[in-house]
């Protein structure tokens, strides 16, 4: 596996590598990331991963400084998964001057996670567009666990007419149902056992909707009560349309249930499609 930190070196290395498939990450890789790398092979000739902890998408009181950085272990996992090229820029490589130009997503950036993390999706969209311009992939893969992020990136790619196919990878879960996340490593042993409650509540709502319930507000409120009653601090549980993340407007709409809640000091997100 080739490793490059400089943009010029990466571009030179990719000039004759055929159809390029790109999987951007912030490192601290787990089985969910590796699943994306494995899926990527089916979409092209050269699999490119990136590792970069993007300061622009962290708020002033969030965990940028303590976000886990496990570069050597990540490289071993990527090489074992068959990744051809790793782009691992420093901040000076990716932002050699202050990033004054930014991508401003539409109203979707202010709903759900965006309501509680102002500026987050601006930072995500800006770094992803910059990475797309650097790597120039034919296909890019993103996990469905970050459902709202996936939608922001898909919409940006479509509206800016980028020649990139966006593929969403299914959420990878632990045996008990907890969605794999780099932030799961922050959980204590007791918190890790409790953390499964989030996916349990999402499945309960999904099953109720499948059984015919349309009392979405009631289902959401019951899930928040169950989580907060067990010591969580919930930002939201929301039933939304898969197409635009707006509240359901028709009986035939495909739905997704999304949640964000804090257990101890760790904020967890999850979702499940109906």
C-alpha positions in Angstrom: 0.0 0.0 0.0 1.4 3.4 -1.0 1.1 6.2 1.6 1.2 9.9 0.5 0.7 13.0 2.5 1.4 15.6 -0.2 -1.3 16.5 -2.7 1.1 16.6 -5.6 2.5 13.2 -4.8 -0.9 11.6 -4.5 -2.1 13.1 -7.9 1.1 11.8 -9.6 0.5 8.4 -8.1 -3.1 8.2 -9.3 -2.6 9.4 -12.9 -2.6 6.0 -14.5 -4.5 3.9 -11.9 -7.8 3.4 -13.9 -11.1 3.7 -12.2 -10.6 5.2 -8.7 -12.8 4.3 -5.7 -12.4 6.6 -2.6 -13.2 6.0 1.0 -12.5 9.0 3.2 -12.1 8.5 7.0 -10.9 10.2 10.1 -9.0 7.1 11.2 -9.3 5.0 14.4 -10.7 2.4 12.0 -13.1 -0.3 13.0 -15.0 -3.1 11.1 -17.4 -0.7 9.7 -14.7 1.2 7.9 -13.0 -2.0 6.7 -16.4 -3.2 5.3 -16.4 -0.1 3.1 -12.9 -0.8 1.9 -13.8 -4.3 1.0 -17.0 -3.1 -0.8 -14.9 -0.5 -2.7 -12.9 -3.2 -4.6 -16.1 -4.2 -6.5 -16.5 -0.6 -7.9 -13.2 0.1 -9.6 -9.5 -0.6 -10.2 -7.8 1.4 -7.5 -9.0 1.8 -3.9 -7.9 5.0 -2.2 -8.6 5.7 1.5 -7.8 8.8 3.4 -7.2 9.5 7.1 -7.6 13.1 8.2 -9.2 14.4 11.4 -10.9 17.5 10.0 -10.9 20.4 12.5 -13.5 22.3 10.5 -16.3 19.9 11.4 -15.7 20.0 15.2 -17.4 22.6 17.4 -15.4 24.6 20.0 -16.5 22.3 22.8 -16.2 19.0 20.9 -13.6 16.3 21.0 -11.1 17.3 18.3 -8.0 17.2 20.5 -9.0 13.8 22.1 -10.3 12.2 19.0 -8.5 8.8 18.8 -5.5 8.8 16.4 -4.2 5.3 15.7 -2.3 5.7 12.5 0.0 2.7 12.6 -2.8 0.3 13.5 -5.0 1.9 10.8 -2.4 1.4 8.1 -2.1 -2.3 9.0 -5.9 -2.7 8.7 -6.1 -0.9 5.4 -3.2 -2.9 3.9 -4.9 -6.1 5.0 -8.2 -5.0 3.4 -6.4 -4.5 0.1 -6.4 -0.7 -0.1 -4.0 0.4 -2.8 -3.2 4.0 -1.8 -3.6 5.9 1.5 -3.8 9.7 1.5 -2.8 10.9 5.0 -2.3 14.7 4.8 -1.3 16.9 7.8 -3.3 20.0 8.4 -0.5 22.0 6.7 -0.9 19.8 3.6 -4.7 20.1 3.4 -5.0 23.6 4.7 -1.8 25.5 3.8 -3.7 28.7 4.3 -6.9 29.5 6.2 -9.8 27.8 4.5 -11.9 30.9 3.8 -13.9 29.4 1.0 -16.5 26.9 2.3 -19.4 24.8 1.1 -22.7 26.1 2.7 -25.2 23.3 2.6 -28.9 24.2 2.5 -31.5 23.9 5.3 -30.7 20.2 5.9 -27.5 21.3 7.7 -29.6 22.9 10.5 -31.9 20.0 11.2 -31.4 17.0 13.4 -27.6 16.7 14.1 -27.1 20.1 12.6 -29.3 21.7 15.3 -27.0 20.4 18.0 -23.7 20.8 16.1 -23.8 24.2 14.3 -21.4 24.4 11.5 -20.7 20.6 11.5 -22.1 19.9 8.0 -20.4 23.0 6.5 -17.1 21.6 7.7 -18.0 18.1 6.4 -19.1 19.3 3.0 -16.0 21.6 2.6 -13.4 18.9 3.4 -15.2 16.3 1.3 -15.3 18.6 -1.7 -11.7 19.4 -1.2 -10.8 15.7 -1.0 -12.9 15.0 -4.1 -10.9 17.6 -6.0 -7.6 16.1 -4.8 -8.4 12.4 -5.4 -10.8 12.9 -8.4 -12.5 9.5 -7.8 -15.1 7.9 -10.0 -16.9 6.4 -7.0 -16.9 7.3 -3.3 -18.2 5.2 -0.4 -19.7 6.5 2.9 -21.4 4.6 5.7 -25.1 4.9 6.4 -24.5 5.2 10.1 -23.9 8.9 9.4 -27.2 9.1 7.5 -27.5 12.9 7.4 -23.9 13.2 6.3 -24.5 10.8 3.5 -27.4 12.8 2.3 -25.5 16.1 2.5 -22.7 14.6 0.4 -25.1 13.0 -2.1 -27.0 16.3 -2.6 -23.8 18.3 -2.9 -22.4 15.9 -5.5 -25.6 16.0 -7.6 -26.1 19.8 -7.4 -22.5 20.6 -8.2 -22.6 18.1 -11.1 -19.5 16.2 -9.8 -18.8 13.1 -11.9 -18.7 10.9 -8.9 -21.1 8.0 -7.9 -21.9 8.1 -4.2 -22.4 4.6 -2.6 -23.9 4.2 0.9 -22.5 1.2 2.9 -24.8 -0.5 5.4 -24.2 0.1 9.1 -22.0 -2.6 10.7 -23.1 -3.6 14.2 -21.7 -5.5 17.2 -23.3 -8.8 18.1 -25.6 -7.0 20.5 -26.8 -4.5 17.9 -24.7 -1.4 18.8 -23.6 0.5 15.7 -19.8 0.5 15.4 -18.3 3.9 15.9 -14.9 5.3 16.7 -16.5 7.1 19.7 -17.6 3.7 21.3 -14.0 3.6 22.6 -14.9 6.4 25.0 -17.5 4.2 26.8 -16.8 2.6 30.2 -17.6 -1.1 30.6 -21.0 -0.3 32.2 -21.8 2.3 29.5 -20.9 -0.1 26.8 -23.5 -2.6 28.1 -26.1 0.1 28.3 -25.3 1.6 24.9 -27.3 -1.1 23.1 -30.5 0.5 24.3 -30.2 3.1 21.5 -30.5 0.5 18.8 -33.2 -1.4 20.7 -35.4 1.8 20.8 -34.9 2.4 17.1 -35.9 -1.2 16.3 -38.9 -0.8 18.5 -40.1 2.2 16.5 -39.4 0.5 13.2 -41.4 -2.5 14.2 -44.3 -0.4 15.4 -44.3 1.5 12.0 -44.2 -1.8 10.2 -47.2 -3.0 12.2 -49.2 0.1 11.0 -48.5 2.8 13.6 -48.6 6.3 12.3 -48.3 8.0 15.7 -44.7 9.1 15.0 -44.6 11.8 17.7 -45.8 9.3 20.3 -43.2 6.8 19.2 -40.5 9.4 19.3 -41.5 10.6 22.8 -41.6 7.1 24.2 -38.1 6.4 23.0 -36.8 9.6 24.5 -38.5 8.8 27.8 -37.0 5.3 27.8 -33.5 6.6 27.1 -33.5 9.5 29.4 -35.1 7.3 32.1 -32.1 5.1 31.9 -29.7 8.0 32.4 -29.1 9.2 28.8 -29.4 12.8 27.7 -31.2 12.7 24.3 -30.9 15.3 21.6 -33.5 13.8 19.3 -35.3 10.7 18.2 -37.0 11.4 14.8 -39.0 9.6 12.2 -38.2 11.1 8.9 -38.5 10.6 5.1 -35.5 8.9 3.6 -35.7 11.1 0.6 -35.1 14.5 2.3 -35.1 13.9 6.1 -38.3 16.0 6.4 -41.1 14.7 8.7 -43.4 12.1 6.9 -45.9 13.7 4.5 -47.4 10.6 2.9 -48.3 7.1 3.9 -46.2 5.6 1.1 -42.9 7.4 1.9 -39.9 5.3 2.8 -38.9 6.3 6.3 -35.8 6.3 8.5 -35.6 6.6 12.3 -32.7 8.6 13.5 -31.4 9.3 17.0 -28.6 11.1 18.9 -28.2 10.8 22.6 -25.4 11.2 25.1 -24.4 8.4 27.5 -22.1 9.7 30.1 -19.7 12.0 28.1 -20.1 10.1 24.9 -22.5 11.2 22.2 -23.8 8.3 20.1 -25.8 8.5 16.9 -27.7 5.7 15.1 -30.5 5.2 12.6 -32.5 2.4 11.0 -34.4 2.4 7.8 -38.0 1.3 7.7 
